[in-house]
Amino acid sequence: MDYKILYPEAFPIVQLEMEKGETLQAESDAMIAMSPTIDVEGKTSGGFMGGLMRKVLTGESFFLQHLTANRGPGRVLIGHPLPGGIHPIELDGSHGLTVQKGGFLAATPGIEIDTKAQSLTKGLFSGEGIFVLHIKGRGTVFVSSYGAIHPIEVPAGQEVIIDNGHLVAWPETMDYEIEKASSGGFLSSLKSGEGLVCRFKGPGTVLIQTRNPEGFTGWIRSMLPPSGN
């Protein structure tokens, strides 16, 4: 199916042109508008247990929308609730993709979505949790973010350090380690405003978001009156 991302500068949506018989799987609240030739149905990816694991372990939707052009060609518009970017990723089946919680928006047929356990250390301190989304197969995956999405290409033999609150997606073939942001110890890291960061090793491309959802949440809390007032 053909697609294009509209209004990429702010509040983007994806416009997809579907041929009869084509199906798109998307997050449960992704559909904005669709042609009358298209049917939408809630289904689990990976069966009941797959949907349950996504919901319980990563906080993602139990059901995914399956939009199918049953009665002829049609157009679908999809989006996500946060003020942020949408980025397409083409997978050729050679490797999978690790996606942060809340980062998956939609995928074309041939893409499988399940959960993957990280090591205990990475899960506790990376900000992503013990379980993350694991996406594999052949097709197009649309990921979403808070803020714009910026790709960082890391050549073989090189490294990049990324604040864990800005991660969106990265190839499963890339390794990363958790470390303090400052070489001066934990107190120095806290004083700098940074705690723990992720050191990625190339080759590969890491997608980051230009805003930190946790930082925004903290700012909102700071504006609210104390509880009990």
C-alpha positions as CSV (number, residue, x, y, z in Angstrom):
1,M,0.0,0.0,0.0
2,D,1.1,3.6,-0.6
3,Y,1.4,6.0,2.2
4,K,2.6,9.5,2.9
5,I,3.0,11.5,6.2
6,L,1.0,14.7,6.3
7,Y,1.9,17.7,8.4
8,P,5.3,16.3,9.4
9,E,6.3,19.5,11.1
10,A,3.8,19.2,13.9
11,F,0.9,16.8,14.8
12,P,1.5,14.5,11.8
13,I,-0.9,11.9,10.5
14,V,-0.3,9.0,8.0
15,Q,-2.5,8.8,4.9
16,L,-2.6,5.3,3.4
17,E,-4.0,4.2,0.1
18,M,-5.1,0.6,0.3
19,E,-6.0,-1.8,-2.5
20,K,-8.9,-4.2,-2.1
21,G,-7.9,-7.0,0.3
22,E,-5.1,-5.2,2.0
23,T,-5.0,-4.9,5.8
24,L,-3.2,-2.6,8.2
25,Q,-2.7,-3.3,11.9
26,A,-2.6,-0.3,14.2
27,E,-2.9,0.8,17.8
28,S,-6.4,0.6,19.2
29,D,-7.2,4.3,18.9
30,A,-5.1,5.1,15.8
31,M,-7.8,5.4,13.1
32,I,-8.9,9.0,12.4
33,A,-10.9,8.6,9.2
34,M,-11.5,5.9,6.6
35,S,-13.3,5.2,3.4
36,P,-16.6,3.3,3.6
37,T,-15.0,0.4,1.7
38,I,-12.8,-0.4,4.8
39,D,-13.8,-2.4,7.8
40,V,-12.2,-2.0,11.2
41,E,-12.0,-4.9,13.7
42,G,-10.2,-5.4,17.0
43,K,-7.9,-8.4,17.1
44,T,-4.9,-9.5,19.2
45,S,-1.5,-9.9,17.6
46,G,0.0,-13.2,18.6
47,G,-3.3,-14.5,19.9
48,F,-4.8,-14.1,23.4
49,M,-1.5,-14.6,25.3
50,G,0.3,-12.2,22.9
51,G,-2.2,-9.5,23.6
52,L,-2.2,-10.2,27.3
53,M,1.6,-10.0,27.5
54,R,1.6,-6.7,25.6
55,K,-1.0,-5.2,27.9
56,V,0.4,-6.5,31.2
57,L,4.1,-6.3,30.5
58,T,4.5,-3.2,28.4
59,G,1.2,-1.3,28.9
60,E,0.3,-1.4,25.2
61,S,-3.2,-2.1,24.0
62,F,-4.6,-5.7,24.4
63,F,-6.3,-5.4,21.0
64,L,-5.0,-3.9,17.8
65,Q,-7.1,-2.3,15.1
66,H,-7.2,-4.4,11.8
67,L,-8.3,-2.1,9.0
68,T,-9.2,-4.1,5.9
69,A,-10.3,-2.9,2.4
70,N,-12.9,-5.5,2.0
71,R,-15.2,-3.8,-0.5
72,G,-12.6,-2.1,-2.8
73,P,-9.8,0.4,-2.6
74,G,-9.9,3.0,0.1
75,R,-8.0,5.6,2.2
76,V,-7.2,5.5,5.9
77,L,-5.9,8.3,8.1
78,I,-4.1,7.3,11.3
79,G,-2.5,9.3,14.1
80,H,-1.4,9.0,17.7
81,P,-2.4,11.0,20.8
82,L,0.9,12.7,21.7
83,P,2.2,15.9,20.1
84,G,5.1,14.3,18.3
85,G,6.5,12.7,15.2
86,I,5.7,9.6,13.1
87,H,8.5,7.8,11.4
88,P,8.3,4.8,8.9
89,I,10.8,2.0,9.2
90,E,11.3,-0.6,6.5
91,L,12.1,-4.1,7.7
92,D,13.5,-6.7,5.3
93,G,13.4,-9.7,7.7
94,S,17.1,-9.8,8.4
95,H,16.7,-8.4,11.9
96,G,14.1,-7.2,14.4
97,L,13.4,-3.9,16.0
98,T,13.2,-2.9,19.6
99,V,10.6,-0.2,20.3
100,Q,9.9,1.7,23.5
101,K,6.6,1.4,25.3
102,G,4.0,3.5,23.5
103,G,6.2,3.8,20.4
104,F,4.4,1.5,18.1
105,L,1.7,3.1,15.9
106,A,0.9,0.7,12.9
107,A,2.4,-1.9,10.6
108,T,1.7,-3.4,7.2
109,P,1.1,-7.2,6.7
110,G,4.1,-9.4,7.3
111,I,5.0,-7.6,10.6
112,E,4.8,-9.4,13.9
113,I,4.6,-7.6,17.2
114,D,5.4,-9.3,20.5
115,T,7.2,-8.6,23.8
116,K,10.9,-9.1,24.6
117,A,12.6,-9.4,28.0
118,Q,15.6,-7.2,28.6
119,S,18.2,-8.0,31.2
120,L,17.2,-7.1,34.8
121,T,19.8,-4.3,34.9
122,K,18.7,-2.8,31.6
123,G,15.1,-3.1,32.5
124,L,15.4,-1.4,35.8
125,F,17.7,1.4,34.8
126,S,17.1,2.1,31.1
127,G,13.7,3.7,31.7
128,E,12.1,1.2,29.3
129,G,11.2,-1.5,31.8
130,I,12.0,-5.2,31.9
131,F,9.8,-5.9,28.8
132,V,9.9,-3.9,25.6
133,L,8.2,-4.4,22.2
134,H,9.9,-6.6,19.7
135,I,8.9,-6.2,16.1
136,K,10.0,-8.4,13.3
137,G,9.1,-9.5,9.7
138,R,9.0,-7.9,6.3
139,G,7.1,-4.7,5.8
140,T,6.7,-1.1,7.1
141,V,6.5,-0.2,10.7
142,F,5.3,3.3,11.8
143,V,6.7,4.4,15.2
144,S,5.5,7.5,17.1
145,S,7.1,9.8,19.6
146,Y,6.7,12.8,21.9
147,G,8.4,15.6,20.0
148,A,10.1,15.1,16.6
149,I,11.9,11.9,15.7
150,H,15.6,12.2,15.0
151,P,17.7,9.3,13.6
152,I,21.3,8.9,15.0
153,E,23.5,6.8,12.7
154,V,26.3,5.0,14.6
155,P,29.0,3.6,12.3
156,A,30.7,0.3,13.2
157,G,33.2,0.7,15.9
158,Q,31.7,4.0,17.2
159,E,29.4,4.7,20.1
160,V,26.8,7.3,21.1
161,I,25.4,8.2,24.5
162,I,21.7,8.8,24.7
163,D,19.5,9.9,27.6
164,N,17.2,7.0,28.3
165,G,14.1,9.2,28.3
166,H,14.6,10.1,24.6
167,L,14.7,6.6,23.2
168,V,12.2,5.5,20.6
169,A,13.5,2.5,18.6
170,W,16.7,0.7,17.6
171,P,17.7,-2.5,15.8
172,E,17.9,-5.6,18.0
173,T,21.4,-6.1,16.6
174,M,22.7,-3.0,18.5
175,D,24.1,-3.6,21.9
176,Y,23.9,-0.9,24.7
177,E,25.1,-0.5,28.2
178,I,23.7,1.5,31.1
179,E,26.1,4.0,32.8
180,K,26.2,7.1,34.9
181,A,25.9,10.4,32.9
182,S,28.8,11.9,34.7
183,S,32.2,10.3,35.3
184,G,32.3,12.0,38.7
185,G,30.0,9.6,40.5
186,F,26.2,9.5,41.2
187,L,26.1,12.7,43.1
188,S,27.8,14.5,40.2
189,S,25.3,12.9,37.8
190,L,22.4,14.1,39.9
191,K,23.8,17.6,40.1
192,S,24.1,17.7,36.3
193,G,20.4,17.0,35.9
194,E,21.2,13.6,34.3
195,G,21.2,10.3,36.1
196,L,21.7,7.2,33.9
197,V,22.2,7.1,30.2
198,C,22.5,4.4,27.5
199,R,25.7,3.9,25.5
200,F,24.9,2.3,22.1
201,K,27.6,0.6,20.0
202,G,27.4,0.7,16.2
203,P,26.7,-0.2,13.6
204,G,23.0,0.8,13.5
205,T,20.6,3.7,13.7
206,V,18.9,4.8,16.9
207,L,15.7,6.8,16.7
208,I,15.3,9.3,19.5
209,Q,12.5,11.7,20.4
210,T,13.4,15.4,20.9
211,R,11.3,15.7,24.1
212,N,11.2,13.6,27.2
213,P,7.7,12.4,28.3
214,E,8.8,12.0,31.9
215,G,10.3,15.4,32.0
216,F,7.0,16.9,30.7
217,T,5.0,14.9,33.3
218,G,7.3,16.2,36.0
219,W,6.8,19.8,34.8
220,I,3.0,19.3,34.8
221,R,3.2,18.0,38.4
222,S,5.2,21.0,39.5
223,M,2.5,23.3,38.2
224,L,-0.3,21.6,40.2
225,P,-1.3,22.7,43.7
226,P,-0.2,20.4,46.5
227,S,-2.6,17.6,47.2
228,G,-5.2,18.4,49.8
229,N,-5.5,22.1,48.8
